[in-house]
Amino acid sequence: MVGKSTAAPGVVVHQAPARTADAADLAEAVEGAMAATATVLQDFVEARIRVAAGRSEVAARLWTDLAGVIGGKLMRPRLAVAAYLGLGGTDRAAIAPVAAAIEVLHTAMLVHDDLLDHDEVRRGRPNVAGAARARLATSGLDDRGVDDQVLAAGLLAGDLAIASAFSLVVSAPADRSALLRVVGLLAEGIETTVVGELLDVTASLSSPRDVDALVVAELKTAAYSGSLPLVVGAILAGAGDERIAQLDGVGSALGVAFQLTDDELGVFGDPAVTGKSVVSDLREGKRTELLRRAYAMTDATGCAVLDTHVGRPDLDESGAAAVREVMVSSGALDAVRELTRRTGLHARSLAAGSLPEPLGGYLVGVVDDLVGRGH
């Protein structure tokens, strides 16, 4: 974790406090830059709501609904900030709008992903689609009319967020050639994520046994949640290609471990801790590595249980418990936890072995926090 000494036996004692101080300084600097990022986010959203209000009430309402789902733990902008500061960047004003852009882009992905998954709650409250449906509850529209309005709200809000991410990047007072590279990376990241999302959606047409969930995790999650923020921060700090490639590797492993953990928490987590339902992924029949291994590792009776319950829109807790029992008794849960552990260790090894301190140690702490969350 950040702030802990990693001095080996035989190392001169006075060096450990220096490294600890460096790590603490980086952690403090990251949080300072994150405060600036949060301010940029708030000011940007408030400005967009004001502009939208001057155009129409419904536009202002859509922006207000979108603002309600922007923000949270800010994991992705924090990675960008850490890479920037850890590689010698010093200008908060330069990194804050770009870090904010990464969070807004993440929001766009969430809004569209929720729409595809027919989810209308995010972090325990209505998302953009849910807020639209709640307003239309007494409108007198028939179900088809309400559904059309809800779909439009989610689709257009996600589009607004994508456009806003690029707007934030170009507003940054940073080197223009670096910002141009960042714009290209954001566009490439969106394309990669769309491919991952498409594979995720079309996976429902295939048996859970035949879906490569790790490829989906790499494309849909790791590319923009792990690699993109770290690489963007490095570019703005003026890092060379070798360092950028190293951060790309760390981010990829971190992102896959993050997704594996997320999928486990979607079935075995504590909703009071994670804010995630432990039934919705099973109702959807989400093609995860955990589900694939459950099918591969259980017997015919276990497969029959999975076939009976997974993918049922009306799945109740009793049916979900039966699925969990198969995942545990087959050894699938333990196998995926071991895969998550090994992927996390790979990310830690890359961070500690290839990156300068204190950035390497900081990212080791991030890996530990993200892989260990909810447990």
N, C-alpha and C positions, 0 to 999 in steps of 0.2 A: 504494500500500500504506500501511497505518497507520504513522505515524512518519516518513514522507517529507515533505519540504517541497514545497509546490506553488506557491511564490511565483513570480509572473511578473516579467519584467524591469521594473525601475523601482520595484518595491515596496521600501519602507524595510526595510533588512536586519534591524533588530532585531525586526520582526514575525514573521518566519519561525520563529525558535526558539520564540516564544510559541505559535504554532499547533502546532509539533512537540511541544512539551511537553504541550499540551492533548490531542493525539491519543494520546501515550504514556500520559498519565494515564487517559484513557478505556479504553485497551486493558488497562492494569493493573487498573483498577476492574472491568472485565468479567471478567477472569480470577479476581479475588477473589470476585466474586459467583458465578461458575461453581463455584468450590471449595465455596461454601456450598450451591449447588444439588446438587452431587454428594453432599454429606453428607446432605442431605434425602432424596435418592433412596435412598441406602444404608440410612438409618435407617428409612425407610418400608417398604422391601422386607423388611428383617429383622423388623420388627414384624408385617407381614402373614404372614410364614412362621410366626412364633411363634403368632399367633392361629389360623392354619390347622392347625397341628400339634395344637392343643388340640381341634380338631374331628374330624380324621381324618388318617391317614397319607397317603392319596391326595391330599387337599387340599394338604397341605404339600409334597408332591412336585410338584404342578402349579405352585404358587407358586415353588418352587425352579427348575423348568424355565423359568418366565417370567422370573425374576430373571436367568437366564443370558443372556437376549437384550436386557435393558434396558441402555442405555448404548452408548457408542461415541464418535463424534466430537462428539456433543451440539450439532450445528449449529443445530437449531431453538430449544432453550432459550437458546443463546448470542445468537441474534437478538433474542429477547424481552428478555434482560438488557441488550443493547446499546441497544435503543430506550428502555428504562426509564431507564437511567443517562444516556444521551445527551440525554434530554429533561428532565433535572433530578431524576429519582428518586434517592433516597439510602439507602433502607432495604433492605439485603440480605435481612433477614428477611421482608419483604413480597414481594419478587420471587422468592426462591428456591423456595418451594413451587409457585408458578404456573409457573415455568420447568420445574421437575421434572414438573409435570402435562403440559406440552407434550411432553416426552420420553416419558412413559408413554403418552400418546395416540398418538404416533408408533409406539411398540412395538406397540400394539393393531393399528394399520394394517398393520404388517409381518407380524404373526402371521396375520392373516386373509388378507392378500395371498399369503403363502407357501402357505397352505392352498388357495386358489383356483388357484394356479399349480402345485400338487403339488411344491413345493420343500421339502426337509427339511434343508437346510443353509443357514446364515446366517453370514457372516463366517468361513467355513472350518470351522465346527463345527455339530453338530446343533442345529436350532432346537427349538421345543416339540414339533412333530410328530415330528421326527427322534429326539428323546430318548425319546418315548413308544414309537416303533417299536423302538428299540434294546432297551428293557426287555422288550418282548414277544417278542423273537426266540426265546426258549426257553420261551414260555408254553404251547405246544401248541395255541394257537388256529389255526383255519384262516385263510386270507388275508382273507376277508370279515370275520371277527371282529377281526383285527388292524387292518384299515382302519377299521372302525367306531370302535375305541378311539382311533386316531390322529386321526380327524376330530373326535371329541368333545374331545380334549385341546386341539387347536388352536382350535376354536370357543370353548370355555369360557375358555381362557387369554386370548384376545382380549377377551372380554366382561369378564373381571376387570380387564384393563388399562383399558378404557374407563371402568368404574365408578371405578377408582382415580384416574383423571385428575380427575374431578369432586370426589372426596374431598380430593385435594391442594389444589385451588383453594379450596375453602371453608375449609380449615384455615389459610389465609394470614392473618397479622395486618395486613390492609390495609383500606382504605375499603370498606365493605360494598356500597355502590351500584356502585362500580367492579368489585368481584368479581362482582356480579350480571350486569353487562354481559359480563364474561369468560365466565361460565357460558353465557350465551346464545350468545356467539361460538363457544365450543367445540361446542355442540350444532349450530349452523349449519355449522361446519366439518366435522363428521362427516357431516352430510347431504350437503354438497357433494361430499365425498370418495367417499361411497357412489355418488353419481350418476356420478362419474368412473370408479370401479371397475366399475360396471355397464356403462358404455359400453365399457370396456376388455375385459371378459369377452365381451360380445355382439359385439364387433368380429370375433371369430373366425368369426362366421357370415357375414361379408362379405369380399369381396376386399380385399387390402391396398391396392388402388388407390382404394377407395371410403371408407376410414376417415380421418376428420379427427383425426390423432394430436395435433395442437396443442390442440384442444379438450379431449381427454382429459388432456393434460399440465396444462392450466390447472385443470381441475376435480379431478383425482386427486392432483396433486403441488403445484402452485403455491399453491393456496388454503390448505392447512394447513402446507406446508413453508416458504413465503415470507411470504405476507400475514398469516396468523393470528399467528405469533409477534411480528412487528413491531407489529401493531395492538394486541395484548394488552399488550405492554410500554408502548406509548404511552398506553393507557387508564389503566394503573396509575400512570403518571407525571402524569396529569391533563391530557394534551394535548387540544387542541381538535379539532373535526371536520375542519378544513382540513388540519392536520398529519396526522391519522389517514388521511385520503384520500391524502395524498402517500406515506405509508409503505405503504399498500395497493398503490399503483401500483409502487413499488420492489419490493415482495415478489412481486408477480405476475410481473414481468419476470424477476426473479432466479430464481423457481421454474421458469419455462418453460425458461430457459437451463440450469438445473441438470438438468432432465429430458432435454433434448436431449443434453447431455454424457453423462448416465448411459446413454442408449440407445446412443450411439456406443461407449462403453467396454464395453457389453455384447456388442459384436461385435469391436471393434478394440483393446480395452484389453489391458494386461498383467496377468494374474491375480495375479502375484506382487506387483504394486503396488496394484491395486484390490481384490483379494479377490473379484472377480466372475468367474464363468465367462464365456467368450466363445463358448459353444456353446448354453447353455440357452435364451437368447432366441430363437435360430434354430430350435431344436427345438420350442419352444412356438409358433413362428410369430407372435411378438409384433408387433402392428401399430404400428410406429414410423414417424415421419416419414422416417427413413432408408430403411426398406423401401418405403414408398409412393413415394418419389422414385426408388428403384432401378427399380421397375416402370415408372414414368412416363418415365424417361430412357434406359433401355436398349432394345435392339432385340429382335426375336422370339427370337433365339438366347439372349440374356440372360434374357428372360422364361421360357424353357423351363428354363434352369438354376435359376432361382428356384423355379419350380413343382416341379421335381424334388426340391429339397433342403429348402426352408423348410417347417417344420411337421412334419418327420419325427422321431418320438420317438427313432429309432436313428441320427440324424445323427452322423457321425463328423467328425474334423478335416479330412479330405480334402474332404468335401462342404461343410463350413463355409468352407474356403479358396476353393472355387469360388464360393460366394455372395459372399464378400468381394471377389473379383476383379471380379465384375459391379458391385458397389457402387462400386468404385474406377474402373473403366474407363468406366462410364456417366457419371461426374461427380457421382453422388448423394452420395458422401461429402464431396466438396469443397463441394457446394451446402449440405448440412446444417451443415457447419462454418462456412460463411459466415453462415447463418441464426443459428447459435448466437452467433457473434461479434457480429452486429448486435443480437440480443436482449440480450446482455450489455452492449453499449455503451449500449443504451437504459436498462437498469437503472442503469448507472454515471451516465449523464447525469441521470436523475431524482434519484439520491441526491446528486450533487454540486450540482445546480442548484436543488433545492427544500428540502433539509434543512440545518439549522444545523450548523456545525462544533463539535466534531470528529466528530459522528455521521455526517455525509455522507461524509467521507473514510474513516471506519472501514468503512462499508458498501461503498464503492468497493473497498476491499481484500478484503472478503468475496466480492464478485462475482468479482473476479479470481482468487481462490483456488478458488472452486467451479467456475468455467468452465474454469480451466486444470488442474484436478486430473487426475492419471493420464497427463499428456503430458510 
